[in-house]
């Protein structure tokens, strides 16, 4: 009996140690977030074991688990008409208000889901519900792009997919088919989707063959740069639940098809050492000590390495990653 109690006590202590993480006291239900974070870390550990056993890539396994959890959520009531179709070889899900436009043109939103360029789907119940609600409330035609994911595709293929689908939708005849006002089209996305939305918006500005321009860009907690992993927000939230700094660096490396051995270099900003002359101008543009107001800078100090340590080279022997737009 004592032995059993001892085992239970040890297991309980280890479980509590695994679950507990420092959480700001401003949260009303910190233990819910702790349990969610512990669950996500546990699933990640299992998925890495799956990869080590040679059964599947860990991100493919993680996406499978996430989608399985999504199926447990109640299916949302159909607020709008939902159609799965293809835009220039890219799968998209189109959400249209049930009320007919009666000759009036409707606003439109092109939406790109997040997930570290590796997880999620336009068909996931959470994103499906979000897009239905947006289309219904705004009385807008919403196009959710189903871009390819890591590990099947890496940078810049996700950008290529989003760009191709967006460019196709911006054709006058396609907008006319969906009764969309060409002067009221927005491009939006969350997290990695915000990164893709920003990249595609810039490419659209440079494409002089496109006559219809976006009216609005709406980025939701976007991932915009991988040069500095020690900005004030990274320093403040380095151990944040679910998506800490280490996990974020891993997502970036998977997206860029880089070597996982670079994680530590990225965490200490040793992947862009200051003695590399070709990065001088980029470093200057990302100098958050001059870009951010004091309320965001607080007392955080920049982390800049003077020399670059020797880390494993990326799988791409040139170390260069170039955007190619189809």
QUISULLIN-V159352 format. One record per residue. N is the residue number from 0. RES is the residue in one small letter. PHI is phi as a letter, one per 20 degrees, with the letter a starting at -180 (999 if undefined). OMEGA is omega in whole degrees, -180 to 180 (none if undefined). Layout:
# QUISULLIN-V159352
n=N res=RES phi=PHI omega=OMEGA
n=N res=RES phi=PHI omega=OMEGA
This chain:
# QUISULLIN-V159352
n=0 res=x phi=999 omega=179
n=1 res=x phi=f omega=179
n=2 res=x phi=f omega=179
n=3 res=x phi=f omega=178
n=4 res=x phi=f omega=179
n=5 res=x phi=f omega=178
n=6 res=x phi=f omega=179
n=7 res=x phi=f omega=-180
n=8 res=x phi=f omega=180
n=9 res=x phi=f omega=-180
n=10 res=x phi=f omega=180
n=11 res=x phi=f omega=180
n=12 res=x phi=f omega=179
n=13 res=x phi=f omega=178
n=14 res=x phi=f omega=179
n=15 res=x phi=f omega=179
n=16 res=x phi=f omega=-179
n=17 res=x phi=f omega=-176
n=18 res=x phi=f omega=-172
n=19 res=x phi=f omega=171
n=20 res=x phi=b omega=179
n=21 res=x phi=f omega=-179
n=22 res=x phi=c omega=177
n=23 res=x phi=g omega=-177
n=24 res=x phi=f omega=178
n=25 res=x phi=f omega=179
n=26 res=x phi=f omega=-176
n=27 res=x phi=f omega=-178
n=28 res=x phi=c omega=-175
n=29 res=x phi=f omega=-176
n=30 res=x phi=f omega=176
n=31 res=x phi=f omega=179
n=32 res=x phi=f omega=178
n=33 res=x phi=f omega=-180
n=34 res=x phi=f omega=178
n=35 res=x phi=f omega=179
n=36 res=x phi=f omega=179
n=37 res=x phi=f omega=178
n=38 res=x phi=f omega=-179
n=39 res=x phi=f omega=178
n=40 res=x phi=f omega=179
n=41 res=x phi=f omega=178
n=42 res=x phi=f omega=178
n=43 res=x phi=f omega=179
n=44 res=x phi=f omega=179
n=45 res=x phi=f omega=-179
n=46 res=x phi=f omega=175
n=47 res=x phi=f omega=176
n=48 res=x phi=f omega=177
n=49 res=x phi=g omega=179
n=50 res=x phi=f omega=180
n=51 res=x phi=f omega=178
n=52 res=x phi=e omega=178
n=53 res=x phi=m omega=-177
n=54 res=x phi=e omega=-179
n=55 res=x phi=a omega=174
n=56 res=x phi=f omega=-174
n=57 res=x phi=f omega=179
n=58 res=x phi=f omega=176
n=59 res=x phi=f omega=178
n=60 res=x phi=f omega=180
n=61 res=x phi=f omega=179
n=62 res=x phi=f omega=178
n=63 res=x phi=f omega=-179
n=64 res=x phi=f omega=-180
n=65 res=x phi=f omega=178
n=66 res=x phi=f omega=177
n=67 res=x phi=f omega=176
n=68 res=x phi=f omega=180
n=69 res=x phi=f omega=-179
n=70 res=x phi=f omega=178
n=71 res=x phi=f omega=180
n=72 res=x phi=f omega=179
n=73 res=x phi=f omega=180
n=74 res=x phi=f omega=-176
n=75 res=x phi=f omega=177
n=76 res=x phi=f omega=-178
n=77 res=x phi=f omega=-180
n=78 res=x phi=e omega=-177
n=79 res=x phi=c omega=176
n=80 res=x phi=e omega=-176
n=81 res=x phi=d omega=-178
n=82 res=x phi=c omega=173
n=83 res=x phi=e omega=-178
n=84 res=x phi=b omega=-178
n=85 res=x phi=c omega=174
n=86 res=x phi=d omega=178
n=87 res=x phi=l omega=177
n=88 res=x phi=n omega=-178
n=89 res=x phi=d omega=179
n=90 res=x phi=f omega=177
n=91 res=x phi=c omega=174
n=92 res=x phi=d omega=-176
n=93 res=x phi=d omega=179
n=94 res=x phi=d omega=-179
n=95 res=x phi=c omega=176
n=96 res=x phi=g omega=-179
n=97 res=x phi=f omega=179
n=98 res=x phi=f omega=180
n=99 res=x phi=f omega=-175
n=100 res=x phi=f omega=180
n=101 res=x phi=l omega=177
n=102 res=x phi=n omega=180
n=103 res=x phi=e omega=178
n=104 res=x phi=e omega=-175
n=105 res=x phi=d omega=172
n=106 res=x phi=f omega=-178
n=107 res=x phi=b omega=176
n=108 res=x phi=c omega=172
n=109 res=x phi=e omega=-173
n=110 res=x phi=d omega=-179
n=111 res=x phi=c omega=-177
n=112 res=x phi=f omega=178
n=113 res=x phi=e omega=180
n=114 res=x phi=p omega=176
n=115 res=x phi=m omega=-178
n=116 res=x phi=m omega=-174
n=117 res=x phi=c omega=-174
n=118 res=x phi=c omega=175
n=119 res=x phi=n omega=-177
n=120 res=x phi=a omega=174
n=121 res=x phi=f omega=-178
n=122 res=x phi=e omega=177
n=123 res=x phi=g omega=-176
n=124 res=x phi=f omega=-180
n=125 res=x phi=f omega=179
n=126 res=x phi=f omega=177
n=127 res=x phi=f omega=179
n=128 res=x phi=f omega=179
n=129 res=x phi=f omega=-177
n=130 res=x phi=f omega=176
n=131 res=x phi=f omega=-179
n=132 res=x phi=f omega=179
n=133 res=x phi=f omega=-179
n=134 res=x phi=f omega=-178
n=135 res=x phi=f omega=-177
n=136 res=x phi=f omega=-177
n=137 res=x phi=e omega=-176
n=138 res=x phi=l omega=-174
n=139 res=x phi=c omega=171
n=140 res=x phi=e omega=-177
n=141 res=x phi=d omega=179
n=142 res=x phi=d omega=179
n=143 res=x phi=d omega=-172
n=144 res=x phi=e omega=180
n=145 res=x phi=e omega=-178
n=146 res=x phi=f omega=179
n=147 res=x phi=f omega=-173
n=148 res=x phi=d omega=167
n=149 res=x phi=f omega=10
n=150 res=x phi=e omega=179
n=151 res=x phi=f omega=-179
n=152 res=x phi=b omega=178
n=153 res=x phi=c omega=176
n=154 res=x phi=g omega=5
n=155 res=x phi=d omega=-173
n=156 res=x phi=f omega=177
n=157 res=x phi=f omega=177
n=158 res=x phi=f omega=180
n=159 res=x phi=g omega=-180
n=160 res=x phi=f omega=-178
n=161 res=x phi=f omega=-180
n=162 res=x phi=f omega=-179
n=163 res=x phi=f omega=-179
n=164 res=x phi=f omega=180
n=165 res=x phi=f omega=-179
n=166 res=x phi=f omega=178
n=167 res=x phi=f omega=-178
n=168 res=x phi=f omega=-177
n=169 res=x phi=f omega=176
n=170 res=x phi=f omega=-177
n=171 res=x phi=g omega=-178
n=172 res=x phi=f omega=178
n=173 res=x phi=f omega=177
n=174 res=x phi=f omega=178
n=175 res=x phi=f omega=179
n=176 res=x phi=g omega=-179
n=177 res=x phi=e omega=180
n=178 res=x phi=l omega=-178
n=179 res=x phi=d omega=176
n=180 res=x phi=f omega=-178
n=181 res=x phi=f omega=-180
n=182 res=x phi=e omega=-178
n=183 res=x phi=c omega=-180
n=184 res=x phi=c omega=180
n=185 res=x phi=d omega=175
n=186 res=x phi=d omega=-174
n=187 res=x phi=b omega=177
n=188 res=x phi=a omega=179
n=189 res=x phi=d omega=176
n=190 res=x phi=l omega=178
n=191 res=x phi=f omega=175
n=192 res=x phi=f omega=175
n=193 res=x phi=f omega=175
n=194 res=x phi=f omega=-180
n=195 res=x phi=f omega=179
n=196 res=x phi=f omega=180
n=197 res=x phi=f omega=-179
n=198 res=x phi=f omega=-179
n=199 res=x phi=f omega=177
n=200 res=x phi=g omega=179
n=201 res=x phi=f omega=179
n=202 res=x phi=f omega=179
n=203 res=x phi=f omega=178
n=204 res=x phi=f omega=-178
n=205 res=x phi=e omega=-177
n=206 res=x phi=e omega=-177
n=207 res=x phi=f omega=179
n=208 res=x phi=e omega=-180
n=209 res=x phi=e omega=-178
n=210 res=x phi=e omega=-179
n=211 res=x phi=e omega=-176
n=212 res=x phi=d omega=177
n=213 res=x phi=f omega=178
n=214 res=x phi=e omega=-171
n=215 res=x phi=b omega=171
n=216 res=x phi=c omega=-179
n=217 res=x phi=c omega=-178
n=218 res=x phi=d omega=-177
n=219 res=x phi=d omega=-172
n=220 res=x phi=k omega=-174
n=221 res=x phi=f omega=173
n=222 res=x phi=e omega=-169
n=223 res=x phi=d omega=-178
n=224 res=x phi=b omega=179
n=225 res=x phi=c omega=-179
n=226 res=x phi=e omega=-176
n=227 res=x phi=c omega=178
n=228 res=x phi=e omega=178
n=229 res=x phi=c omega=170
n=230 res=x phi=f omega=180
n=231 res=x phi=g omega=-179
n=232 res=x phi=f omega=177
n=233 res=x phi=f omega=180
n=234 res=x phi=f omega=-178
n=235 res=x phi=f omega=-174
n=236 res=x phi=d omega=-175
n=237 res=x phi=f omega=-180
n=238 res=x phi=d omega=-178
n=239 res=x phi=f omega=179
n=240 res=x phi=g omega=176
n=241 res=x phi=m omega=-174
n=242 res=x phi=c omega=177
n=243 res=x phi=e omega=-174
n=244 res=x phi=f omega=-179
n=245 res=x phi=f omega=179
n=246 res=x phi=f omega=180
n=247 res=x phi=f omega=178
n=248 res=x phi=f omega=178
n=249 res=x phi=f omega=178
n=250 res=x phi=f omega=179
n=251 res=x phi=f omega=-178
n=252 res=x phi=f omega=177
n=253 res=x phi=f omega=180
n=254 res=x phi=f omega=-179
n=255 res=x phi=e omega=-178
n=256 res=x phi=l omega=-180
n=257 res=x phi=e omega=-179
n=258 res=x phi=e omega=179
n=259 res=x phi=g omega=179
n=260 res=x phi=f omega=179
n=261 res=x phi=e omega=-175
n=262 res=x phi=g omega=-177
n=263 res=x phi=f omega=178
n=264 res=x phi=f omega=-180
n=265 res=x phi=f omega=-177
n=266 res=x phi=f omega=-180
n=267 res=x phi=d omega=179
n=268 res=x phi=l omega=178
n=269 res=x phi=e omega=176
n=270 res=x phi=e omega=177
n=271 res=x phi=c omega=-177
n=272 res=x phi=f omega=-173
n=273 res=x phi=f omega=-179
n=274 res=x phi=e omega=177
n=275 res=x phi=e omega=-172
n=276 res=x phi=f omega=-177
n=277 res=x phi=f omega=-179
n=278 res=x phi=d omega=-176
n=279 res=x phi=g omega=-178
n=280 res=x phi=f omega=179
n=281 res=x phi=f omega=178
n=282 res=x phi=g omega=-179
n=283 res=x phi=f omega=-180
n=284 res=x phi=f omega=-179
n=285 res=x phi=d omega=-180
n=286 res=x phi=f omega=-174
n=287 res=x phi=f omega=178
n=288 res=x phi=f omega=177
n=289 res=x phi=d omega=-176
n=290 res=x phi=e omega=-174
n=291 res=x phi=e omega=173
n=292 res=x phi=f omega=-176
n=293 res=x phi=g omega=-179
n=294 res=x phi=f omega=177
n=295 res=x phi=e omega=-179
n=296 res=x phi=f omega=-178
n=297 res=x phi=l omega=-180
n=298 res=x phi=d omega=-179
n=299 res=x phi=f omega=-180
n=300 res=x phi=d omega=179
n=301 res=x phi=f omega=177
n=302 res=x phi=d omega=-179
n=303 res=x phi=c omega=179
n=304 res=x phi=e omega=-180
n=305 res=x phi=e omega=178
n=306 res=x phi=c omega=-178
n=307 res=x phi=d omega=178
n=308 res=x phi=f omega=-180
n=309 res=x phi=e omega=177
n=310 res=x phi=c omega=178
n=311 res=x phi=g omega=179
n=312 res=x phi=f omega=178
n=313 res=x phi=f omega=-180
n=314 res=x phi=f omega=174
n=315 res=x phi=f omega=-171
n=316 res=x phi=f omega=-180
n=317 res=x phi=e omega=-178
n=318 res=x phi=m omega=-177
n=319 res=x phi=d omega=178
n=320 res=x phi=c omega=-176
n=321 res=x phi=d omega=178
n=322 res=x phi=f omega=175
n=323 res=x phi=c omega=179
n=324 res=x phi=d omega=-179
n=325 res=x phi=f omega=none
